[in-house]
Amino acid sequence: MTIKPLLILFLSTGNAARSLMAEALLNAKKSDCFTGRSAGYRPEPEPHPETLALLKAAGLTTESLHTKGWAEFHAAAHIINIDVIVTLSEEARLNCPAWPGNPVRVHWTVDNPLGAERADVREWKFRKCFATLEARLNTLVRSRIPQTPSELFMRLKDIGMVV
């Protein structure tokens, strides 16, 4: 019997860096238990070039990555069941609407690399964001499959503290 993977929607403010990285990282792990998508509260017109460059340098595919608003996922909730929402920005956490199907919701604090004005600081923040998300997602896919929504919530909360 094949079990359908849980769909995790990573939400950030612009869907130009953090949430796209999380989507690409999780899907690259080819987990039987989890698949990722991403969206933004106020999506940017396109992914940030440094996001795509970092993902490509790490050997991850970027062809299908594009920015999108969470409204399209919300509107399609009767077709696409979101099992987990992980907010990655404070703005996304505060503005995320009630979601059909009552998915497990958790917030992972991740510094916004686009918030840095100097190029050297921005590059460091991109690398830190990538490393943080990669560590958290590695922990998620290597852990035992949660049996209940509350167990999944606690696991995701714990993983959110992995730096």
DSSP file (Angstrom, degrees, kcal/mol; ACC not computed):
  #  RESIDUE AA STRUCTURE BP1 BP2  ACC     N-H-->O    O-->H-N    N-H-->O    O-->H-N    TCO  KAPPA ALPHA  PHI   PSI    X-CA   Y-CA   Z-CA
    1    1 A M              0   0    0      0, 0.0     2,-0.5     0, 0.0     0, 0.0   0.000 360.0 360.0 360.0 126.3    0.0    0.0    0.0
    2    2 A T        -     0   0    0      0, 0.0     2,-0.5     0, 0.0     0, 0.0  -0.751 360.0-147.0 -90.4 130.6    1.4    3.4   -1.1
    3    3 A I        -     0   0    0     -2,-0.5     0, 0.0    29,-0.1     0, 0.0  -0.842  19.9-119.7 -98.7 131.7    0.9    6.2    1.4
    4    4 A K        -     0   0    0     -2,-0.5     3,-0.1     1,-0.1    28,-0.0  -0.494  33.8-113.8 -68.3 131.4    0.4    9.7   -0.1
    5    5 A P        -     0   0    0      0, 0.0    29,-0.3     0, 0.0     2,-0.3  -0.330  31.5-104.9 -65.2 149.3    3.2   12.1    1.1
    6    6 A L  E     -a   34   0A   0     27,-3.3    29,-2.4    77,-0.1     2,-0.6  -0.571  32.1-130.5 -72.7 134.7    2.2   15.0    3.3
    7    7 A L  E     -a   35   0A   0     74,-0.3    77,-2.1    -2,-0.3    76,-1.6  -0.800  20.9-163.5 -92.5 119.5    2.1   18.3    1.4
    8    8 A I  E     -ab  36  84A   0     27,-3.0    29,-2.2    -2,-0.6     2,-0.6  -0.904   3.8-157.5-104.0 125.3    4.0   21.0    3.2
    9    9 A L  E     -ab  37  85A   0     75,-3.1    77,-2.4    -2,-0.5     2,-0.6  -0.915   7.0-155.2-103.7 115.1    3.4   24.6    2.1
   10   10 A F  E     -ab  38  86A   0     27,-2.9    29,-2.1    -2,-0.6     2,-0.4  -0.805  13.8-164.9 -91.1 123.4    6.2   26.9    3.0
   11   11 A L  E     +ab  39  87A   0     75,-2.6    77,-3.3    -2,-0.6    78,-0.6  -0.923  17.8 155.1-116.1 133.1    5.0   30.5    3.4
   12   12 A S  E     -a   40   0A   0     27,-1.8    29,-2.1    -2,-0.4    30,-0.1  -0.686  52.3 -92.5-134.3-168.2    7.2   33.6    3.5
   13   13 A T  S    S+     0   0    0     27,-0.3    29,-3.3    -2,-0.2    -1,-0.1   0.981 113.8   8.2 -76.5 -58.1    6.6   37.3    2.6
   14   14 A G  S    S-     0   0    0     26,-0.2    30,-2.9    27,-0.2    26,-0.2   0.536  83.0-133.7-105.6  -7.5    7.7   37.5   -1.0
   15   15 A N  S    S+     0   0    0     24,-0.3    25,-0.1    28,-0.2    53,-0.1   0.861  76.8 112.0  55.2  36.9    8.3   33.9   -2.0
   16   16 A A  S    S-     0   0    0     31,-0.1    32,-1.9    51,-0.1    35,-0.2   0.543  87.4  -6.2-113.3 -13.4   11.6   35.0   -3.6
   17   17 A A  S  > S+     0   0    0     30,-0.1     4,-2.7    34,-0.1     5,-0.2   0.341 123.6  39.3-142.9 -81.1   14.1   33.4   -1.2
   18   18 A R  H  > S+     0   0    0      1,-0.2     4,-2.4     2,-0.2     5,-0.2   0.902 119.3  40.7 -54.9 -54.2   13.3   31.5    2.0
   19   19 A S  H  > S+     0   0    0      1,-0.2     4,-2.4     2,-0.2    -1,-0.2   0.863 115.2  51.9 -69.0 -34.3   10.2   29.6    1.0
   20   20 A L  H  > S+     0   0    0      2,-0.2     4,-2.6     1,-0.2    -1,-0.2   0.903 109.8  50.2 -65.6 -39.7   11.6   28.8   -2.5
   21   21 A M  H  X S+     0   0    0     -4,-2.7     4,-3.0     2,-0.2     5,-0.2   0.935 110.7  49.2 -61.6 -45.5   14.7   27.4   -0.9
   22   22 A A  H  X S+     0   0    0     -4,-2.4     4,-2.6    -5,-0.2     5,-0.3   0.920 111.9  48.8 -61.2 -44.1   12.7   25.2    1.5
   23   23 A E  H  X S+     0   0    0     -4,-2.4     4,-2.3     2,-0.2    13,-0.3   0.949 114.7  44.3 -59.3 -50.4   10.5   23.9   -1.4
   24   24 A A  H  X S+     0   0    0     -4,-2.6     4,-1.8     1,-0.2    -2,-0.2   0.908 114.9  48.7 -63.8 -42.8   13.6   23.1   -3.5
   25   25 A L  H  X S+     0   0    0     -4,-3.0     4,-0.9    -5,-0.2    -2,-0.2   0.939 113.2  45.7 -63.7 -48.3   15.5   21.5   -0.6
   26   26 A L  H ><>S+     0   0    0     -4,-2.6     3,-0.9    -5,-0.2     5,-0.6   0.934 114.4  47.3 -63.8 -45.2   12.6   19.3    0.5
   27   27 A N  H ><5S+     0   0    0     -4,-2.3     3,-1.1    -5,-0.3    -1,-0.2   0.814 105.4  59.9 -68.2 -28.6   11.7   18.1   -3.0
   28   28 A A  H 3<5S+     0   0    0     -4,-1.8    -1,-0.2     1,-0.2    -2,-0.2   0.750  94.9  64.6 -68.1 -22.9   15.4   17.3   -3.8
   29   29 A K  T <<5S-     0   0    0     -4,-0.9    -1,-0.2    -3,-0.9    -2,-0.2   0.626  95.6-145.1 -75.9 -12.4   15.4   14.9   -0.8
   30   30 A K  T < 5 -     0   0    0     -3,-1.1     2,-0.1    -4,-0.3    -3,-0.1   0.879  27.4-174.3  49.7  46.1   12.8   12.8   -2.7
   31   31 A S      < -     0   0    0     -5,-0.6    -1,-0.2     3,-0.3    -2,-0.0  -0.442  29.9-147.9 -71.3 140.9   11.1   11.8    0.5
   32   32 A D  S    S+     0   0    0      1,-0.1    -1,-0.1    -2,-0.1     3,-0.1   0.635  99.3  46.3 -77.4 -15.1    8.3    9.2    0.4
   33   33 A C  S    S+     0   0    0      1,-0.2   -27,-3.3   -28,-0.2     2,-0.4   0.706 113.6  35.5-102.3 -24.1    6.7   11.0    3.3
   34   34 A F  E     -a    6   0A   0    -29,-0.3     2,-0.3    -8,-0.1    -3,-0.3  -0.980  49.4-177.9-138.4 144.4    6.8   14.7    2.4
   35   35 A T  E     -a    7   0A   0    -29,-2.4   -27,-3.0    -2,-0.4     2,-0.3  -0.976  21.6-139.6-134.1 151.2    6.6   17.0   -0.6
   36   36 A G  E     +a    8   0A   0     -2,-0.3     2,-0.3   -13,-0.3   -27,-0.2  -0.852  21.9 170.0-120.5 149.0    7.0   20.7   -0.6
   37   37 A R  E     -a    9   0A   0    -29,-2.2   -27,-2.9    -2,-0.3     2,-0.3  -0.903  17.7-151.3-138.1 166.7    5.4   23.8   -2.2
   38   38 A S  E     +a   10   0A   0     -2,-0.3     2,-0.3   -29,-0.2   -27,-0.2  -0.970  16.9 164.2-142.7 158.2    5.9   27.5   -1.5
   39   39 A A  E     -a   11   0A   0    -29,-2.1   -27,-1.8    -2,-0.3     2,-0.3  -0.961  23.1-125.5-160.6 171.3    4.1   30.7   -1.7
   40   40 A G  E     -ac  12  69A   0     28,-2.1    30,-1.9    -2,-0.3    31,-0.3  -0.910  16.0-133.8-129.6 156.3    4.2   34.3   -0.4
   41   41 A Y  S    S+     0   0    0    -29,-2.1   -27,-0.2    -2,-0.3   -28,-0.2   0.928 114.0   9.8 -67.4 -48.3    2.0   36.7    1.4
   42   42 A R  S    S-     0   0    0    -29,-3.3    -1,-0.3   -30,-0.1    27,-0.1  -0.756  96.5-148.0-129.9  83.3    2.9   39.4   -1.1
   43   43 A P        -     0   0    0      0, 0.0   -28,-0.2     0, 0.0   -29,-0.1  -0.198   7.6-127.3 -63.0 140.8    4.8   37.5   -3.8
   44   44 A E        -     0   0    0    -30,-2.9    -4,-0.1    24,-0.1    23,-0.0  -0.342  30.1-105.8 -72.3 163.7    7.6   39.2   -5.7
   45   45 A P  S    S-     0   0    0      0, 0.0    22,-0.2     0, 0.0    -1,-0.1   0.823  95.9  -4.9 -64.0 -30.0    7.4   39.1   -9.5
   46   46 A E  S    S-     0   0    0     20,-0.1    20,-0.1    22,-0.0    -2,-0.1  -0.981  89.2 -74.9-157.0 163.2   10.1   36.5   -9.7
   47   47 A P        -     0   0    0      0, 0.0   -31,-0.1     0, 0.0   -30,-0.1  -0.292  58.4 -99.6 -60.1 148.0   12.6   34.6   -7.6
   48   48 A H    >>  -     0   0    0    -32,-1.9     4,-1.7     1,-0.1     3,-0.9  -0.506  28.1-127.6 -68.0 136.2   15.6   36.6   -6.4
   49   49 A P  H 3> S+     0   0    0      0, 0.0     4,-2.5     0, 0.0     5,-0.2   0.841 109.0  55.5 -56.2 -35.4   18.6   35.8   -8.7
   50   50 A E  H 3> S+     0   0    0      2,-0.2     4,-2.2     1,-0.2     5,-0.2   0.829 104.0  55.2 -68.5 -29.6   20.8   35.0   -5.7
   51   51 A T  H <> S+     0   0    0     -3,-0.9     4,-2.3   -35,-0.2    -1,-0.2   0.957 111.3  43.3 -63.0 -50.7   18.3   32.4   -4.6
   52   52 A L  H  X S+     0   0    0     -4,-1.7     4,-2.6     1,-0.2    -2,-0.2   0.894 113.4  51.7 -63.8 -40.6   18.5   30.6   -7.9
   53   53 A A  H  X S+     0   0    0     -4,-2.5     4,-2.5     2,-0.2    -1,-0.2   0.914 110.8  48.0 -63.0 -43.2   22.3   30.9   -8.1
   54   54 A L  H  X S+     0   0    0     -4,-2.2     4,-1.5     2,-0.2    -2,-0.2   0.922 113.1  47.5 -64.4 -44.5   22.6   29.4   -4.6
   55   55 A L  H  <>S+     0   0    0     -4,-2.3     5,-2.8     2,-0.2    -2,-0.2   0.913 113.3  48.0 -63.7 -42.8   20.3   26.5   -5.4
   56   56 A K  H ><5S+     0   0    0     -4,-2.6     3,-1.8     1,-0.2    -2,-0.2   0.908 108.8  53.8 -63.8 -41.8   22.0   25.8   -8.7
   57   57 A A  H 3<5S+     0   0    0     -4,-2.5    -1,-0.2     1,-0.3    -2,-0.2   0.808 106.6  53.2 -62.2 -29.1   25.5   25.9   -7.0
   58   58 A A  T 3<5S-     0   0    0     -4,-1.5    -1,-0.3    -5,-0.2    -2,-0.2   0.430 122.7-108.9 -85.0   0.6   24.1   23.3   -4.6
   59   59 A G  T < 5S+     0   0    0     -3,-1.8     2,-0.3     1,-0.3    -3,-0.2   0.682  72.1 140.9  82.6  17.9   23.1   21.1   -7.5
   60   60 A L      < -     0   0    0     -5,-2.8    -1,-0.3    -6,-0.2     2,-0.2  -0.710  55.0-112.0 -96.6 146.2   19.4   21.6   -7.0
   61   61 A T        +     0   0    0     -2,-0.3   -33,-0.1   -37,-0.2    -1,-0.0  -0.517  33.1 173.2 -75.6 140.3   17.0   22.0   -9.9
   62   62 A T    >   +     0   0    0     -2,-0.2     3,-1.3     2,-0.1    -1,-0.1   0.373  47.9 103.7-125.3  -0.1   15.4   25.4  -10.3
   63   63 A E  T 3  S+     0   0    0      1,-0.3    -1,-0.0     3,-0.0    -2,-0.0   0.860  87.6  40.5 -57.0 -39.9   13.5   25.1  -13.6
   64   64 A S  T 3  S+     0   0    0      2,-0.0     2,-0.3     0, 0.0    -1,-0.3   0.514  89.8 111.4 -90.0  -3.0   10.0   24.7  -12.0
   65   65 A L    <   +     0   0    0     -3,-1.3     2,-0.3   -13,-0.0    -3,-0.0  -0.551  35.8 148.5 -76.5 130.6   10.5   27.4   -9.3
   66   66 A H        -     0   0    0     -2,-0.3     2,-0.2   -20,-0.1   -20,-0.1  -0.978  47.9 -98.0-153.2 156.1    8.5   30.5   -9.6
   67   67 A T        +     0   0    0     -2,-0.3     2,-0.3   -22,-0.2   -52,-0.1  -0.489  45.3 168.4 -77.6 148.1    6.9   33.0   -7.2
   68   68 A K        -     0   0    0     -2,-0.2   -28,-2.1   -53,-0.1     2,-0.2  -0.986  31.9-114.0-155.0 155.0    3.3   32.6   -6.3
   69   69 A G  B >>  -c   40   0A   0     -2,-0.3     3,-1.0   -30,-0.2     4,-0.6  -0.603  23.7-124.6 -90.5 153.4    0.8   33.9   -3.8
   70   70 A W  H 3> S+     0   0    0    -30,-1.9     4,-2.7     1,-0.2     3,-0.3   0.694 101.6  79.0 -72.2 -14.9   -0.8   31.8   -1.2
   71   71 A A  H 3> S+     0   0    0    -31,-0.3     4,-2.8     1,-0.2    -1,-0.2   0.855  89.0  55.3 -60.4 -34.0   -4.2   32.9   -2.4
   72   72 A E  H <> S+     0   0    0     -3,-1.0     4,-1.2     2,-0.2    -1,-0.2   0.871 110.7  44.0 -69.6 -33.9   -4.0   30.4   -5.3
   73   73 A F  H  < S+     0   0    0     -4,-0.6     7,-0.2    -3,-0.3    -2,-0.2   0.893 114.1  50.9 -71.7 -40.0   -3.3   27.5   -2.9
   74   74 A H  H >< S+     0   0    0     -4,-2.7     3,-1.3     1,-0.2    -2,-0.2   0.917 110.4  48.8 -62.7 -43.8   -6.1   28.8   -0.6
   75   75 A A  H 3< S+     0   0    0     -4,-2.8     3,-0.4     1,-0.3    -1,-0.2   0.804 114.1  46.6 -66.9 -29.1   -8.5   29.0   -3.5
   76   76 A A  T >X S+     0   0    0     -4,-1.2     4,-3.3     1,-0.2     3,-2.3   0.222  76.1 114.3 -96.6  14.7   -7.6   25.4   -4.6
   77   77 A A  T <4 S+     0   0    0     -3,-1.3    -1,-0.2     1,-0.3     5,-0.1   0.761  70.9  60.0 -60.7 -25.4   -7.8   23.9   -1.1
   78   78 A H  T 34 S+     0   0    0     -3,-0.4    -1,-0.3    -4,-0.2     3,-0.1   0.664 118.9  29.8 -75.3 -14.2  -10.8   21.8   -2.2
   79   79 A I  T <4 S+     0   0    0     -3,-2.3     2,-0.7     1,-0.3    -2,-0.2   0.764 123.5  44.7-107.2 -44.9   -8.5   20.2   -4.8
   80   80 A I  S  < S-     0   0    0     -4,-3.3     2,-0.6    -7,-0.2    -1,-0.3  -0.898  77.8-150.1-108.8 107.1   -5.0   20.4   -3.3
   81   81 A N        -     0   0    0     -2,-0.7     2,-0.6    -3,-0.1   -74,-0.3  -0.666   5.7-151.9 -81.0 117.1   -5.1   19.3    0.4
   82   82 A I        -     0   0    0     -2,-0.6   -74,-0.1    18,-0.3     3,-0.1  -0.801  14.0-177.9 -88.2 122.7   -2.4   21.1    2.4
   83   83 A D        +     0   0    0    -76,-1.6    21,-2.4    -2,-0.6     2,-0.4   0.808  67.5  20.8 -89.2 -33.6   -1.3   19.0    5.3
   84   84 A V  E     -bd   8 104A   0    -77,-2.1   -75,-3.1    19,-0.2     2,-0.5  -0.999  58.4-160.5-140.6 136.5    1.2   21.3    6.9
   85   85 A I  E     -bd   9 105A   0     19,-3.0    21,-2.3    -2,-0.4     2,-0.6  -0.986   9.5-172.8-115.5 123.8    1.9   25.1    6.7
   86   86 A V  E     -bd  10 106A   0    -77,-2.4   -75,-2.6    -2,-0.5     2,-0.3  -0.956  10.3-155.4-115.7 111.5    5.3   26.2    7.8
   87   87 A T  E     -bd  11 107A   0     19,-2.2    21,-2.8    -2,-0.6   -75,-0.2  -0.692  12.3-177.1 -85.9 140.2    5.6   30.0    8.0
   88   88 A L        +     0   0    0    -77,-3.3    22,-0.9    -2,-0.3     2,-0.3   0.451  64.3  52.9-116.6  -6.2    9.1   31.3    7.6
   89   89 A S  S  > S-     0   0    0    -78,-0.6     4,-2.4    20,-0.1     5,-0.2  -0.954  77.3-127.4-128.9 151.8    8.6   35.1    8.0
   90   90 A E  H  > S+     0   0    0     -2,-0.3     4,-2.6     1,-0.2     5,-0.2   0.885 111.8  54.8 -63.3 -38.1    6.9   36.9   10.8
   91   91 A E  H  > S+     0   0    0      1,-0.2     4,-1.7     2,-0.2    -1,-0.2   0.911 109.1  47.3 -62.6 -42.3    4.7   38.7    8.3
   92   92 A A  H  > S+     0   0    0      2,-0.2     4,-1.4     1,-0.2    -2,-0.2   0.915 112.0  51.1 -64.6 -41.8    3.5   35.4    6.9
   93   93 A R  H  < S+     0   0    0     -4,-2.4     3,-0.3     1,-0.2    -2,-0.2   0.925 113.5  43.8 -60.4 -45.2    2.9   34.0   10.4
   94   94 A L  H  < S+     0   0    0     -4,-2.6    -1,-0.2     1,-0.2    -2,-0.2   0.784 121.7  37.7 -72.8 -27.8    0.8   37.0   11.4
   95   95 A N  H  < S+     0   0    0     -4,-1.7    -1,-0.2    -5,-0.2    -2,-0.2   0.441  78.9 123.0-107.3  -1.3   -1.2   37.3    8.1
   96   96 A C     <  -     0   0    0     -4,-1.4     3,-0.1    -3,-0.3    -9,-0.0  -0.450  57.5-134.8 -64.8 125.0   -1.8   33.6    7.2
   97   97 A P        -     0   0    0      0, 0.0     2,-0.1     0, 0.0    -1,-0.1  -0.213  31.0 -79.0 -75.7 168.7   -5.5   33.1    7.0
   98   98 A A        -     0   0    0      1,-0.1     0, 0.0     4,-0.0     0, 0.0  -0.438  55.7-139.5 -59.6 142.8   -7.5   30.2    8.4
   99   99 A W    >   -     0   0    0      4,-0.1     3,-1.8    -3,-0.1    -1,-0.1  -0.920   9.6-113.5-118.9 133.7   -7.0   27.3    6.0
  100  100 A P  T 3  S+     0   0    0      0, 0.0   -18,-0.3     0, 0.0    -1,-0.0  -0.308 103.7  28.7 -57.5 143.0   -9.6   24.8    4.8
  101  101 A G  T 3  S-     0   0    0      1,-0.2   -20,-0.0   -20,-0.1   -23,-0.0   0.362 110.0-107.6  85.8  -6.1   -8.8   21.3    6.1
  102  102 A N    <   -     0   0    0     -3,-1.8    -1,-0.2     1,-0.1     3,-0.1   0.933  45.8-160.0  50.8  61.0   -7.2   22.6    9.2
  103  103 A P        -     0   0    0      0, 0.0   -19,-0.2     0, 0.0     2,-0.2  -0.263  29.3 -91.2 -66.7 157.8   -3.6   21.8    8.4
  104  104 A V  E     -d   84   0A   0    -21,-2.4   -19,-3.0     1,-0.0     2,-0.4  -0.535  49.4-157.6 -64.3 132.3   -0.9   21.5   11.0
  105  105 A R  E     +d   85   0A   0     -2,-0.2     2,-0.3   -21,-0.2   -19,-0.2  -0.961  20.6 160.0-123.0 135.0    0.7   25.0   11.3
  106  106 A V  E     -d   86   0A   0    -21,-2.3   -19,-2.2    -2,-0.4     2,-0.5  -0.987  29.0-133.6-148.2 154.2    4.1   25.9   12.7
  107  107 A H  E     -d   87   0A   0     -2,-0.3     2,-0.6   -21,-0.2   -19,-0.2  -0.947  12.5-169.1-114.2 128.7    6.5   28.8   12.5
  108  108 A W        -     0   0    0    -21,-2.8     2,-0.4    -2,-0.5    53,-0.1  -0.968  22.6-135.1-112.5 115.3   10.2   28.4   11.8
  109  109 A T        +     0   0    0     -2,-0.6     2,-0.4    51,-0.3   -20,-0.1  -0.569  33.2 169.4 -70.3 123.7   12.1   31.6   12.3
  110  110 A V        -     0   0    0    -22,-0.9   -92,-0.1    -2,-0.4    19,-0.1  -0.983  36.0-116.8-139.2 124.9   14.5   32.1    9.4
  111  111 A D        -     0   0    0     -2,-0.4     3,-0.1     1,-0.1    18,-0.0  -0.335  31.0-117.3 -62.5 138.0   16.4   35.3    8.8
  112  112 A N    >   -     0   0    0      1,-0.2     3,-1.5     2,-0.1     4,-0.2  -0.674  19.7-162.7 -80.3 113.1   15.5   37.0    5.6
  113  113 A P  G >  S+     0   0    0      0, 0.0     3,-1.1     0, 0.0    13,-0.2   0.764  88.6  63.6 -68.0 -21.7   18.6   37.2    3.3
  114  114 A L  G 3  S+     0   0    0      1,-0.2     8,-0.1    11,-0.1    -2,-0.1   0.567  86.0  75.3 -77.9  -6.4   17.0   39.9    1.2
  115  115 A G  G <  S+     0   0    0     -3,-1.5     2,-0.4     7,-0.1    -1,-0.2   0.578  76.2  92.6 -79.5  -9.5   17.0   42.2    4.2
  116  116 A A    <   -     0   0    0     -3,-1.1     6,-0.0    -4,-0.2     0, 0.0  -0.698  54.6-167.9 -89.3 135.3   20.7   42.8    3.9
  117  117 A E        +     0   0    0     -2,-0.4     2,-0.3     5,-0.0    -1,-0.1   0.842  67.9  75.6 -89.0 -36.8   21.8   45.8    1.9
  118  118 A R  S  > S-     0   0    0      1,-0.1     4,-2.6     2,-0.0     5,-0.2  -0.583  79.4-134.3 -79.3 138.6   25.5   45.0    1.6
  119  119 A A  H  > S+     0   0    0     -2,-0.3     4,-2.5     1,-0.2     5,-0.2   0.869 103.6  51.0 -60.4 -40.8   26.4   42.3   -0.9
  120  120 A D  H  > S+     0   0    0      2,-0.2     4,-1.8     1,-0.2    -1,-0.2   0.891 113.3  45.1 -68.2 -37.7   28.8   40.5    1.5
  121  121 A V  H  > S+     0   0    0      2,-0.2     4,-2.7     1,-0.2    -2,-0.2   0.904 112.5  51.7 -69.6 -41.7   26.2   40.4    4.3
  122  122 A R  H  X S+     0   0    0     -4,-2.6     4,-2.5     2,-0.2    -2,-0.2   0.915 109.0  50.5 -61.7 -43.1   23.5   39.3    1.9
  123  123 A E  H  X S+     0   0    0     -4,-2.5     4,-2.2     2,-0.2    -1,-0.2   0.920 111.7  48.0 -60.9 -43.5   25.7   36.4    0.6
  124  124 A W  H  X S+     0   0    0     -4,-1.8     4,-2.6     1,-0.2    -2,-0.2   0.913 111.7  50.1 -63.1 -42.5   26.4   35.3    4.2
  125  125 A K  H  X S+     0   0    0     -4,-2.7     4,-2.7     2,-0.2    -2,-0.2   0.874 108.8  52.2 -65.7 -36.6   22.6   35.5    5.1
  126  126 A F  H  X S+     0   0    0     -4,-2.5     4,-2.5   -13,-0.2    -1,-0.2   0.936 111.9  45.8 -62.1 -45.8   21.7   33.5    2.0
  127  127 A R  H  X S+     0   0    0     -4,-2.2     4,-2.6     2,-0.2    -2,-0.2   0.898 113.7  49.0 -64.6 -40.5   24.2   30.8    3.0
  128  128 A K  H  X S+     0   0    0     -4,-2.6     4,-2.6     2,-0.2    -2,-0.2   0.922 111.8  48.9 -65.2 -44.0   23.0   30.8    6.6
  129  129 A C  H  X S+     0   0    0     -4,-2.7     4,-2.6     2,-0.2     5,-0.2   0.930 113.0  47.6 -59.8 -47.4   19.3   30.6    5.5
  130  130 A F  H  X S+     0   0    0     -4,-2.5     4,-2.8     1,-0.2    -2,-0.2   0.932 113.4  47.2 -60.2 -48.0   20.1   27.7    3.2
  131  131 A A  H  X S+     0   0    0     -4,-2.6     4,-2.3     2,-0.2    -1,-0.2   0.890 112.5  50.0 -63.9 -39.9   22.1   25.8    5.9
  132  132 A T  H  X S+     0   0    0     -4,-2.6     4,-2.2     2,-0.2    -2,-0.2   0.945 114.2  43.6 -63.5 -48.9   19.4   26.4    8.5
  133  133 A L  H  X S+     0   0    0     -4,-2.6     4,-2.8     1,-0.2     5,-0.2   0.902 113.0  52.4 -64.3 -41.1   16.6   25.1    6.2
  134  134 A E  H  X S+     0   0    0     -4,-2.8     4,-2.4    -5,-0.2    -1,-0.2   0.920 110.1  48.2 -62.4 -43.1   18.7   22.2    5.0
  135  135 A A  H  X S+     0   0    0     -4,-2.3     4,-2.0     2,-0.2    -1,-0.2   0.921 114.0  46.7 -62.5 -44.0   19.5   21.1    8.6
  136  136 A R  H  X S+     0   0    0     -4,-2.2     4,-2.0     1,-0.2    -2,-0.2   0.917 114.4  45.9 -66.1 -43.3   15.8   21.3    9.6
  137  137 A L  H  X S+     0   0    0     -4,-2.8     4,-2.5     2,-0.2     5,-0.2   0.849 109.6  54.6 -71.8 -33.1   14.6   19.5    6.5
  138  138 A N  H  X S+     0   0    0     -4,-2.4     4,-1.6    -5,-0.2    -1,-0.2   0.923 109.3  49.0 -61.2 -43.4   17.2   16.8    6.9
  139  139 A T  H  X S+     0   0    0     -4,-2.0     4,-0.8    -5,-0.2    -2,-0.2   0.906 111.4  50.6 -61.7 -42.1   16.0   16.3   10.5
  140  140 A L  H >< S+     0   0    0     -4,-2.0     3,-0.8     1,-0.2    -2,-0.2   0.947 112.5  43.0 -62.5 -50.6   12.4   16.1    9.2
  141  141 A V  H 3< S+     0   0    0     -4,-2.5    -1,-0.2     1,-0.2    -2,-0.2   0.734 114.4  51.3 -74.3 -19.9   12.9   13.5    6.5
  142  142 A R  H 3< S+     0   0    0     -4,-1.6    -1,-0.2    -5,-0.2    -2,-0.2   0.597  94.7  91.4 -88.7 -11.3   15.2   11.3    8.7
  143  143 A S  S << S-     0   0    0     -4,-0.8    -3,-0.0    -3,-0.8     2,-0.0  -0.381  90.2 -86.2 -85.5 162.8   12.8   11.1   11.6
  144  144 A R        -     0   0    0      1,-0.1    -1,-0.1    -2,-0.1    -2,-0.1  -0.346  55.1 -96.2 -61.8 144.7   10.1    8.6   12.3
  145  145 A I        -     0   0    0      1,-0.1    -1,-0.1    -3,-0.1    -4,-0.0  -0.493  41.7-118.2 -67.5 123.9    6.8    9.3   10.5
  146  146 A P        -     0   0    0      0, 0.0    -1,-0.1     0, 0.0     6,-0.0  -0.366  18.5-156.6 -63.3 141.5    4.5   11.1   13.0
  147  147 A Q  S    S+     0   0    0      1,-0.1    -2,-0.0    -2,-0.0     3,-0.0   0.654  71.5  31.9 -95.6 -18.4    1.3    9.1   13.6
  148  148 A T  S  > S-     0   0    0      1,-0.1     4,-2.4     0, 0.0     5,-0.2  -0.929  80.9-113.3-135.5 158.9   -1.0   12.0   14.7
  149  149 A P  H  > S+     0   0    0      0, 0.0     4,-2.7     0, 0.0     5,-0.1   0.879 118.3  52.5 -58.8 -37.4   -1.4   15.7   13.9
  150  150 A S  H  > S+     0   0    0      2,-0.2     4,-2.3     1,-0.2     5,-0.2   0.884 109.2  48.9 -68.9 -35.7   -0.3   16.6   17.4
  151  151 A E  H  > S+     0   0    0      2,-0.2     4,-2.4     1,-0.2    -1,-0.2   0.903 111.9  49.5 -66.9 -40.1    2.8   14.5   17.1
  152  152 A L  H  X S+     0   0    0     -4,-2.4     4,-2.7     2,-0.2    -2,-0.2   0.917 110.1  51.2 -63.1 -43.6    3.6   16.1   13.7
  153  153 A F  H  X S+     0   0    0     -4,-2.7     4,-2.5     1,-0.2    -2,-0.2   0.939 111.8  46.2 -58.3 -48.6    3.1   19.6   15.3
  154  154 A M  H  X S+     0   0    0     -4,-2.3     4,-2.6     2,-0.2    -1,-0.2   0.897 112.1  51.3 -64.1 -40.0    5.5   18.8   18.1
  155  155 A R  H  X S+     0   0    0     -4,-2.4     4,-2.6     1,-0.2    -1,-0.2   0.939 111.9  46.4 -61.7 -46.8    8.1   17.3   15.8
  156  156 A L  H  X S+     0   0    0     -4,-2.7     4,-1.8     2,-0.2    -2,-0.2   0.879 111.3  51.9 -65.0 -38.0    7.9   20.4   13.5
  157  157 A K  H  < S+     0   0    0     -4,-2.5     4,-0.4    -5,-0.2    -1,-0.2   0.935 111.6  47.2 -61.6 -45.9    8.1   22.7   16.5
  158  158 A D  H >< S+     0   0    0     -4,-2.6     3,-1.6     1,-0.2     4,-0.3   0.922 110.6  51.6 -60.6 -44.7   11.2   20.8   17.8
  159  159 A I  H >< S+     0   0    0     -4,-2.6     3,-2.0     1,-0.3    -1,-0.2   0.841  98.2  67.3 -62.9 -32.5   12.8   20.9   14.3
  160  160 A G  T 3< S+     0   0    0     -4,-1.8    -1,-0.3     1,-0.3   -51,-0.3   0.665  96.1  56.2 -62.1 -15.8   12.2   24.7   14.2
  161  161 A M  T <  S+     0   0    0     -3,-1.6     2,-0.4    -4,-0.4    -1,-0.3   0.530  81.0 106.4 -93.1  -7.2   14.8   25.0   17.0
  162  162 A V    <         0   0    0     -3,-2.0   -26,-0.2    -4,-0.3   -27,-0.1  -0.586 360.0 360.0 -71.8 128.2   17.4   23.2   14.9
  163  163 A V              0   0    0     -2,-0.4    -1,-0.1   -28,-0.1   -28,-0.1   0.412 360.0 360.0-105.8 360.0   19.9   25.8   13.8
